[in-house]
Amino acid sequence: MSRTTPPRPVDIAAVFPELAPLARTAVRLHPRPGTPTAHDSSIGGPLLWPEDEPWPRCAEHAGPWHVGFSPREVRARRSALSAGWARARDWRLSLTPQEREAVDRVGHTGRRIAQDGPVPLLGALQLFARDLPPGAPGWPGPRGTDVLQVLWCPFMHGDGVPEAHLRWRVAAEVGRPLPRAPEPDVIEAGGHLPSPCVLHPEKVTEYPAPHELPRPLVQRVHAWEESSGLSYQLALSVACGWKLGGWGPWSFCDPWPMECPDCGGPVRPLLTAASSEWDGEGDWCPVEDSAAEAAHRPVHPPLHEPTEISMGRGYNLQVHVCVTSVDHTPLSVMQ
């Protein structure tokens, strides 16, 4: 099923013409739980990876042990919650003793688990160029490639984010694919492991977060918000959820100067990995999900958290790439 973002409550560029030149087209990926294959665009699914190409690992997290949880434990907890909420009556979670044990085993505090050598990265996203919607911006990768793969470390790095790694591929050049990717023995938090989701890409128009607008314009926007009852930041600027391109979802902090780690040049947003697909008000909830969202029936995973990732305290991981060359080291920040 396709996903359709509802029309914005007002054409904000008509209200503030200064915003029109700042409009950007983003691609909301709309992940939903599924069983993708290595030949599908997905989040948390298998990657189309050559069998003879080494799987990337993080040298900064090389063991011999780390504190955290095993991926198997995280998946067992998720399965138990899905089963328990499916049986729920009167909004009360119903778990068997075995399911309760699986849920309680993955709490807030991890335990020491052995890790043999550098920890393998987790496959986060695979996107085929063929799946971009009509009218979307051009393919953001090197000329001739048609697959984007994003992996990240299952542990936080010094800057407080799970560092992202990119691979750009030509699908037709992948000979014998890797039958099964190596998996970490331990991950720092369950929220770093994306659940398999299929994608339903849709292009949307975005405007900068108020943090990136000139102060006089922000003051006018705030005055307009008071009279209109609408929120520019929540409903009219940056789209919620996983997306390609667009504007950065600045929220709990102000923008700061960012530069390419390799050349010091300017960077641009490539990918937003979001903890939630829409906010509590539902401003960005797709039309196709609105009835189920309005019913408020508890399910697992929640409708607005299909990938089951959680960055920090429910924030976004923003991956930026160099304007000069996407082959340079990507810059990962939390927003």
N, C-alpha and C positions, 0 to 999 in steps of 0.2 A: 504494500500500500504506500502510495506517495504521501508526503507530508507537506502541508501548506500553512505558512505563517499568516495569521489573520492580518488584514490591512491595518496600518497604523491609524490611530484615532484622529490624526490630523496630519496634513502635509506640512511638516515643520519647516521645510525650505521655502514654502510660500509665506509663512509667518516671518521667518528670518532669512531673507534672500542671501545673506552672507554665508549661509551654510551650504548653498547649492554647489559651489565649486569644491567643497570638502567632501561631497558624497563619494562613497566607495561601495563597490559591489563585493559582497562576501558570499560564500557558499556554506550555508548551514548543512551539516552532514546528517543530522537527524538519526543517530544510532538507535536501533531497537534490538532487543535480544533475539538471537537467531543462531544458525549453525553454518557460518560462512566456511568456504574452502579456501585453499591457497590461491585460487583463481578469481576470488571475489574481492571487491572493496569491503573493508571491514575495520572494526575497532576490536582489538583483543583476539582476532582470529589468526589462523596460520598464515605465514608469509610465504610468498613465492621466492624461495631462497635457493640458490644453486648448491647442490650437494657438496661440491668441491671448494666452496668458499667458507672460510672460518667464520663462525658465529662470533659477533663482537662481545667482549667482556669488559668489565670495569676493573682496571688495575688498582684503583684506589680502595676497592673492597675485595681483598684477596684472601680473607680468612686468617687463621684456620677456623674461626667461628665468628658469628655475628648474633646480635640480639634481635629477635623478630619472630616471624611465624613461617611455617612452610606453606607453599602454594596449595598443597593438598588440604591442609587444615582450613585455609581461607575458602576454598571451593566447597568443602564439607559444610562449613557454617552457612554459606549462601544457599546450598541445597536444603538444609534443615529449615532455614527461614522461609524459603519458598513453599516447602511442604506445610509448614506450620500455619502460615497465613492463608494458604489455600483451604485449610480446614477450619479457619477462624470463624467463630460465631459471636455476635454481639461485641465486635471489635476487640476480642480477646485472643491473643496468640495461643495456639494449641500445639504443644511440642511433646513428642515421645521422650522418654528418658534418654535414649541414644541421641536424639536431636538436641535436647537441652545440653548434653555434654559437648556436642560439636559446637554449639553456639557459645557456650561459656569458655571453651578452650581458647578462642581467639578474642581476648579482651583488650584492654588498653595497654597492658604491659606484656612484652614478649619474653622469650626465654633464650638462653644460649643454644644455638643450633650450629653444628659443624658445617663449614663451607670449604670444599676442596678446591683451592685455587681461586683465581679471579671470578667474581660472580657473573654469570651470563646476564645480558640485558634482556628486558621483557619487550616482546613485540607489542606495540601500542596501536599503530595505525597502518593500514595499507590502502592506497587509493590509486585506482586506474584512471588514466586520462579519459577513457571512453565513458566514464560514469559522471563526468562533470555535466551539469545541466546546460541546455542551450542558452546562449547569452551570457554565460559565466566568463570571467576574465580568462585570458590565455593561460596555458599550462605554465605553472610557476617554476618548473625544473629546467635542466639543461636541454638544449635542442636535441631532438631525437629520442629522448626518454619518454616513457609513458606510464611509469609506476613510481609512486612515492611511498617509501617505507620509513616509519618513525619508530625508533626503539628508545627505551629509557632505562636508566639504572634503577633497580628496586630500592635504592637507598638515597637519602638526602645527601647532597654535597655541601661544601662549605658555604655556599650562598643560599642554602635552605630550599633547594629544588632538586628533583630527580633529573639529573642532566640528560638531555635528549640527544640522540644521534640520528642522522638521516642517511638513507640510501636512495639513489635515483637509478632506476633500471629501465632496460628495454625488455618487455615481457617475452618477446619472441626469442631472445638470446639466452634465456634460462633453459639450459638443457635438462639434465636430470634434477628435479627439485629435491630439496632436503625433506625426507619423509617425516621427521619429527625434530623440532627445535630443542636444543638443550634448555633446561629450566633451572633457575636458582634453587638451591636447597633451602634458602631462607630469604625472606623479603622483610623490609623494615616495618611495613604496615599493610594491612589488607587492602587499603584504598589505593595502593600503587599497582594492583593487579586488575587490569580491565577485563570484564566479562565479555565473552564473544557477542558481537553485535553486527548486524547487517546495516547498510547505510541507505539513506533516501535523500541524496543531495538536492538542495533547493537554493537558488540565488535570491539574495535579499539586498536591500539598500541600507547602508549604515551612515551615521554621522559621528563625529568625534565625541568621546565622553566629555562632560563639562570641564574635566581637569585639563583638557588640551585646547580649550577655546580661549581667546583673548578675554581678559578680565571684564572690560566693558560689555562685551557680548554676554558673558556669563551672568552679569548683573541684570541685564535685560531679560534673559531667559528665566532667571529666578523670579523676577517680577511677573512675567507672563504666567509662570506656573501657579503663582498664588491666585491669579484671577481666573485661570482656566481649570484648575483642579487636576491638571495632568502633570506627569513627571517626565521631564526630558530625558533624564538619565535612565530611568527604568523602562520607559515605553517607546522612546523616540530616537534614541541614539545608537547604542551598540547592541547587537543581537545577543541573546543568551545562547549557551550551548556550544558543543563542538563545532568548529567552523574553519574554513580555509580563507585566508586573507582578511580583508576588512580592517577595522580599527581595533586597537587594543582595549580590553575591558577594564580600564583603570577603575578601582573602587576604593580599597582601604588605604591607598597611598597615592601620592601625586607622581606624575611622570618624572623621570630623571634622564639625563643624557645617556644614551646607549650607543655602543659602537661595536663593530665587528671585532671579535677576539683575535683575528689573524692580521687584519690590515688597518684596523682603527677607523674604517669608513662607516658610513651610515647603514642602518639595518631597517628592515620592514617586517611587519607581522606575516608569518607564514601559516601558523596553526595555533588555534586555541583549543586546549584540552580542558573541558569544563567539568566541574564536579556536579553541576546541575544543568538540565536542559531548559528550564524556565524558572522564574522566581516565584515567590509565594503568592504574588498577585495574579500570576498566570498570563501576564501581558504577551509573552512569547510562546505560549502553548499552542501547538498546531491545531488547526480546525479539526482534524481527524481524531485528536486525542481529547478534545474539550469535553465531550459527554462523560467519558470515563473519569476525567479529572474532576468534574463537577460532582460525580457520585461519591467521591472521597472514600471509596472502598479500599481498605488496606491490602496491598499486594506487595510481593517481593520479587524482583526489585521494584521500588517505587517508580511510577510512570516517569517522573522527572529525573530519575537517576538510573537510567538503563545500563550504563557502563560500570556502575558500582565503584568508580574511582572517587577518591577524595583527596584533593590537593590541599595540604595544610589543614585549615579549618573550613574546608569547603570552598576554596578559592579556585582560580584558574591557572593552569600552566600555559604561558605564552611562549611560543617558539618563534624567534626572529631569525632571518637570514640576511646575509650581506647583500646590499643593493648591487654591488659590483660582480659578485660571484656566489651562487648558491652552494658551490663546492667548499667554501670556507666554513669553519667551525660555527655551528648555529649557536645562538645566544638564548638561553632558557631563563625566564624570570617568572616570579609568582605575582599574580595580580588578583 
